């Protein structure tokens, strides 16, 4: 029987492994780095709604942007099942139901899982390359 940490680490690894080849992988890493703190500071329901509603679609109408993917993964983890089989799942509504039942337990689970997501993202996904900025120093003598 696997320990809770083994289960969380395997699930986190699988999610990050799916994300690492995407164009927005560095953005996913950046979002995950602050997520455990956001949950602790703002609260689980508020953080989930922010992830799911604020970023449901990006400018191109794509529902699979980084925040939405993370919010969807977190709701599915807390629900202990995959919810989007028929593409009709209302994730904000599911998030509210999960938090309504037992907020303290859901928050503890969410912080633990997002901590593993953060660890895996930092280990697997490279940081965003900011080499586009001009780092040359002018030599005025």
DRENPA-149657 format. One line per 3 residues: their letters; for each residue x, y, z of C-alpha. Coordinates in pm, 1 decimal. Layout:
% residues N
A) X,Y,Z ~ ...;
***
This chain:
% residues 141
XXX) 0.0,0.0,0.0 ~ 138.0,338.3,-102.9 ~ 166.6,622.9,142.7;
XXX) -20.7,946.7,89.1 ~ 297.7,1120.1,-27.0 ~ 370.3,843.8,-279.3;
XXX) 20.5,874.1,-422.2 ~ 43.8,1254.5,-440.6 ~ 388.8,1246.4,-598.7;
XXX) 281.2,995.0,-866.5 ~ -30.0,1196.1,-952.1 ~ 169.6,1520.5,-960.4;
XXX) 438.0,1361.6,-1179.4 ~ 174.0,1238.9,-1427.0 ~ 19.7,1586.7,-1453.8;
XXX) 354.6,1764.0,-1494.8 ~ 469.8,1500.8,-1745.3 ~ 162.2,1582.3,-1958.0;
XXX) 238.6,1953.7,-1933.8 ~ 613.4,1956.2,-1997.7 ~ 591.0,1936.9,-2376.2;
XXX) 338.8,2218.1,-2410.3 ~ 426.7,2566.7,-2527.7 ~ 302.9,2717.1,-2200.8;
XXX) 491.2,2474.7,-1972.2 ~ 701.1,2753.8,-1820.6 ~ 382.6,2949.0,-1744.2;
XXX) 239.0,2640.9,-1574.1 ~ 553.6,2614.2,-1363.3 ~ 530.2,2982.0,-1267.8;
XXX) 164.6,2947.1,-1169.8 ~ 233.0,2634.8,-963.5 ~ 521.4,2794.3,-774.1;
XXX) 284.5,3031.3,-595.2 ~ -23.5,2812.6,-572.5 ~ 17.0,2658.9,-224.0;
XXX) 64.1,3007.9,-78.1 ~ -236.5,3143.4,-271.3 ~ -455.6,2870.3,-124.4;
XXX) -333.2,2944.9,228.4 ~ -366.1,3322.6,196.1 ~ -682.0,3360.2,-13.8;
XXX) -863.1,3038.9,74.6 ~ -934.5,2730.5,-132.0 ~ -1274.1,2830.8,-276.5;
XXX) -1149.0,3171.7,-386.7 ~ -833.7,3027.1,-541.6 ~ -1024.1,2757.9,-730.4;
XXX) -1277.9,3004.0,-865.2 ~ -995.4,3237.1,-973.9 ~ -820.1,2953.9,-1156.8;
XXX) -1136.2,2827.5,-1323.8 ~ -1334.5,3141.4,-1405.0 ~ -1079.7,3417.0,-1457.3;
XXX) -884.3,3206.0,-1701.5 ~ -1148.7,2981.8,-1850.8 ~ -1053.6,3101.0,-2196.3;
XXX) -756.9,3292.4,-2323.5 ~ -754.5,3542.5,-2607.8 ~ -768.3,3268.1,-2869.0;
XXX) -1071.7,3102.3,-2706.5 ~ -861.2,2805.3,-2596.6 ~ -995.3,2650.4,-2275.1;
XXX) -671.8,2467.0,-2205.4 ~ -463.7,2758.3,-2078.6 ~ -237.0,2714.5,-1779.4;
XXX) -462.0,2837.1,-1496.9 ~ -766.6,2649.3,-1618.6 ~ -567.5,2325.9,-1656.2;
XXX) -433.0,2358.8,-1302.0 ~ -776.3,2437.9,-1158.6 ~ -931.0,2144.1,-1341.4;
XXX) -657.2,1908.8,-1215.9 ~ -702.4,2028.3,-858.6 ~ -1081.3,1986.5,-864.9;
XXX) -1045.6,1637.9,-1013.3 ~ -794.5,1544.9,-744.0 ~ -1020.5,1671.4,-466.6;
XXX) -1318.8,1489.4,-620.1 ~ -1099.6,1175.0,-646.4 ~ -1217.6,1112.7,-1002.2;
XXX) -1192.7,1242.8,-1355.4 ~ -1490.2,1468.8,-1412.5 ~ -1458.0,1580.5,-1774.6;
XXX) -1551.4,1257.3,-1953.3 ~ -1844.8,1411.5,-2139.6 ~ -1713.9,1774.5,-2152.0;
XXX) -2019.3,1899.8,-1958.4 ~ -1863.9,1930.7,-1614.3 ~ -1909.8,2269.9,-1454.2;
XXX) -1579.2,2293.6,-1268.4 ~ -1659.6,2607.2,-1063.9 ~ -1977.4,2438.7,-941.4;
XXX) -1785.7,2120.6,-856.3 ~ -1525.3,2328.0,-670.7 ~ -1798.3,2492.8,-463.9;
XXX) -1954.4,2155.8,-378.1 ~ -1618.6,2013.2,-270.8 ~ -1545.6,2310.2,-47.3;
XXX) -1897.3,2317.2,94.1 ~ -1878.3,1959.2,224.1 ~ -1559.2,1982.8,429.7;
XXX) -1353.1,2294.7,369.1 ~ -1077.8,2221.9,620.3 ~ -1007.2,1872.8,484.3;
XXX) -1027.3,1991.9,122.2 ~ -784.4,2275.3,196.7 ~ -533.0,2042.5,363.5;
XXX) -552.8,1803.2,67.9 ~ -524.5,2085.4,-186.2 ~ -217.7,2237.4,-18.2;
XXX) -50.2,1895.9,2.2 ~ -120.9,1817.9,-364.5 ~ -18.6,2161.9,-491.6;
XXX) 305.2,2136.3,-291.9 ~ 384.4,1817.0,-485.9 ~ 281.5,1980.7,-814.4;
XXX) 518.3,2266.8,-733.4 ~ 806.9,2029.8,-651.4 ~ 758.5,1828.8,-968.8;
XXX) 722.9,2138.6,-1185.8 ~ 1043.5,2286.2,-1047.8 ~ 1225.3,1957.9,-1108.5;
XXX) 1092.8,1882.2,-1457.7 ~ 991.3,2204.9,-1633.2 ~ 1264.6,2459.2,-1708.4;
XXX) 1218.4,2821.3,-1604.3 ~ 1084.8,3070.3,-1853.2 ~ 1367.3,3201.3,-2070.0;
XXX) 1391.6,3576.2,-2028.6 ~ 1684.0,3614.2,-2267.9 ~ 1483.5,3857.8,-2480.7;
XXX) 1566.9,4140.0,-2242.7 ~ 1859.4,4357.8,-2333.1 ~ 2135.1,4284.2,-2083.2;
XXX) 2414.0,4474.2,-2255.4 ~ 2578.7,4746.5,-2054.3 ~ 2671.3,5058.1,-2241.3;
XXX) 3029.0,5169.3,-2212.3 ~ 3030.0,5547.7,-2205.8 ~ 3389.0,5665.6,-2152.4;
***
